[in-house]
């Protein structure tokens, strides 16, 4: 499952022919060095603290041989304290197929601005020197795994980047040795459908799960995300935004832009647009905007501070 407000749609921007060619050539050279016994970082080397001085060497250059996930965080950020350890553990489990670069926003304001980070935690990826927004805010482990899987797949298929060959597997082996709860077959089917791009199949699978277990959180989040991705997959972003600007009273146009913003990681923009639409409308139009906003809340999760803030704004708009 793709993580909350994670969107792989931006990966199209990574497909520049020149960058792909350079990345493949660099990856082949790195794999040749690895085969000759050049050092591959141990588990501790898969998670690195990066500042502005190290960014080019540790992130941009290394992204030609392995996808680099960037975790923007800060000491005062409570959601960061929940997300960062999860990202670190998953990075170890991927055993060299990706790296994690941790950037303290308080110490690296320029990098934060360059990536357009509006709130933290915020997670990006860099592949072959090209940046891709993944998600903002905390997210369930299952969803993050799905996006990491897609990131690894895209890096290999588009750029021939297969990661750091021969990276130690001790951490992954330890995780696999721990007893795990049996996998839910319905959620597994939904996950598989979503990973393969079968959005209708994923939607139906999540609905089947919710029919049996209406309170299942994973199914709720998965359904909300799958439906969001289904709505935006064929959109012409430029035309959708033009329509919304030209017709500010067209509720359907505003809903489409809110979906685009959410899928692209601009959570506050999506929420703000829909709250304003609720405030300015009545009847069926108001209800449509309200329902869509509640659906997008499911994508992020009720505990996210942006959802809490938007719920309060929605209440004020309604009453």
N, C-alpha and C positions, 0 to 999 in steps of 0.2 A: 504494500500500500504506500502511496506517496504521502510524505509527512504533511502535517498541517501547513497550509498555504505554501507548500513546496510546489514548484512548477518546473518540469523539465522542458516546457515549451521554448524557453529561452535558449535551449541548446542549439537551436538553428543558427544562432549567432556564432557558434563555435566552428562552423563548417567552412570557414574560409579556406580556399584551396591552398594558398601559400602557407598558411599556418599549419595546415594538415601535412603538407609535404615536409616542411621543416621538422615538425614534431615526429613524424615517422622516421626520418633519417636520424634524429637525435636518439630516439628510443632504440633503434637498431644498434647504434654505437654503444649505448649504455648497457643493453643486454649482452653485447659481446664482451664488454669489460666485466660484467657480473659473472659470465661464464668462465672467465679467466681467473676468477677468485678475488676481484676487487671487492672491498668491503661493502656489505649491505648493512644498513643500520639495524641494531637490535631493537627490541620492543620500545625502549625508551626513546630511540631515534625516530620513531614513527609519529611522535607527538612533540612539536617544537614550539617554543615561544618566539614570536617574530615581531620585530619593530621595523620602523621605516628604513633603518640602515641595512637590515638584512633582507628586506622584502624581495628585492630583485633576484638575489642569489638563491634564497631559500624557498621562494614561492614561484616567481615567474620562470626562472631557469629550470627548476626541478619539475615544473608542470609539463615539461616536454617528455618526461620519463614516467611520471606517475600523477594521477589526479590529486590535486591538493585542495582539501576542504579547509575553509577559513572560518574560525569561530571568533566573532567579535564579542567581547565580554568586558566586564568590569567588576571590581571587588564588591561594590555596593549593590550589584544587580542580583536579586534573589532568584529569579528564573534562571539566570546564568549558572548559579550554584547547583541547580537541578540538571541542567542540560549538559554542561561541560564534562562532568564525569561520565555521562552516558556516551558522549561523542568519543571520549578518550578510550573507553572500553571497546566500543565497536571498531575503532581504528585498529586496535591491537588484534581483534578477531579477524579483520580483513588481511592481516599478515602481509603487508607490503603492497597490496593492490591500491591503496590510497594513503596519503599522509594527512595529518591534521596540524594546521598552523593556528596557534592561538594568538590573537591580537588584543591587547588591552587598549580600549578606546581612550581611556584617560591619558595614556602616554603616547598615543598615535592618532591624534586628531586629523592629520592630513590624510592618512589611509582611510579613516572613517568617512571623510568627505569625498574622497575619490571613488569609493564604492557606493556613495549615496545612502549610507546607513542612517536610518531615521529613528531606530529604536533597537535595543538589545534585549536578549541575545539575537544576533543575526548571523545566519550561516550562508556562505557563498562557496563556490568551487571555482578553481582555475584549472583549465585544461589547455595545453599548448599555448599558454599565454593569454587565453581568452577567459573572461570572467562570466560566471553564471550564477544568478541569485537562486538559492535553494529555498530557504524559509526564514521566518522571523518568529521568535517566541519559542517556548518549549514545545516538544512534540513527543508522542509515544514512540517507544523503541521500534515497534513493528513498522511504523511508517518511515522512520529514519533508515532502517535497513533496506526498505524497498527503494528509496531514493538513492542510497549508496550503491545498490545493485545496478540501478539504471545509469548512474554516473560511471561506474566501472565499464558497463557495456558500451556506452556511448564513446568513452575514451578509446576503447579497443577497436570498435567498428569504424569510427570516423577518422581516428588518428593512428591506429596501430599501437597505442600505448597500453601495455599490459602490466605496468607496475614494476616494483622492485623484485626481480626474480631471486629466489632463494632466501627471502626474508624469514626470520625465525618464526616457527609456528607454536612455540611453547604456550603462549597466552591463549591462543585459539584452542589448543588441545585441552588446557585446563577447563575452559568454558564448556567444551563438549563433554568433558568427563562428569560435570555436575548434573545431577538428575534434573530433568525438565518435565514440565507438565505436558501431557499428550496434546498434540496439535489438533485444534478444532478443524474437522474436515470441510465444513462449510466456509469458514473464514479462510482456510487454506486455498479453497477453490476461488474465492473472491480475490485473494492476493494474487494468485496465478493469472487470473483473467486481467487484473489491473496491470500487472507487470508485462503482459503480452500485448497490451493496448486494446484489449477487448472490453471497452467501457460498458457496453450494454450487458455483457455477461457478468461483469463485476457488480454492476448496479443490481441485477436480478439476484445474484448470490447474497449480497448484503441484505436485500429485502427479504429473502428467504430466512436468513438468520434472525432478522428482527421480527418476523412473523412468529417465530418460536420463542424468542427472547427479546421482547420490546425494550428492555433496559440495557441491552448489551452495548457497552460504550464503544468498543472497537468497531462494531458494525455500524453504529450511528456515525462515527467519524469517517469511516470508510465510505459509507453511502454518500455523505455530504461531499467528500472530496471527489468521488467518481462522478457524481452529478455535475459538480462544478467543472471538472475537466471536459465532460461531455458537452457542456454548454459552450465552452470557449474554443474547442479544438478546431472548428472551421471558421472562426471569426476573422474578418479583416480588421485588424486592430485600428488602423488609421481611419477607416470608414466608420467604424463604430464610434470612435471618439469624435469624429466630425459630426455625426448624426446627433450625438448627445449635446454638443456645443450649439448646433444649429436649432435644436428643438429641446430646450430646457424643460418644457412641460410634458414631454413625451416620457412617460414612466418606463415603458419598455426599453427605451434607449438608455435611460439612466441605469436600469438593472444590468444591461449588457456591459456598460463601462465598469460598474461595480464588480462584476464577475472578472473582467480583465484585470482590474487592479488587484483583486484578491489572488488570482492565479499567478500574477507577477510579483507577489510579495508586498504590495503596497496596501497593507491591511487598514491602516488608519484612513487612507483615502477612500477605500471601499465603504467602510463603516460610515464615515462622514457624509459621503454622497447619499447613502440610503437614509440616514437620519434626516438630512435636509429634505429629501423627497417625501418622507413621511410627514414632516412638518408642513410642507407646502400643498399637500394633497388631501383628499377626503374620499370616503366610500371605497369602492373597489380598488382604485389606484393606490390609496393609502395602505389598504390591506396587502396588496401585492408587494409593495416595498417593505412592509413590516415582515411579511413571511420570508422574503428573500434574505433580509437581514438576519433573521433567526437561523436560517439555513447556513449562512456564512459563519455565525457564531459556532455552529457545530464543527465547522472545519478547523477552527482555532482552539476550541475548548473553553468551557465555562470559567476556568480559573485564571485564564490569561488576563492580565490587567487591562489590555485593550478592549477585551470583551466586557469587563466590568464597567469600564468607562463608557463604552458605547451603549450598554444596557441602561445606564443612568440617563444618558442623553435621549435614548428612545423613549424612556418613561416620561421625560419632560416634554418631548414632542407630542406624545399621545395625550397627556393629561394637563 
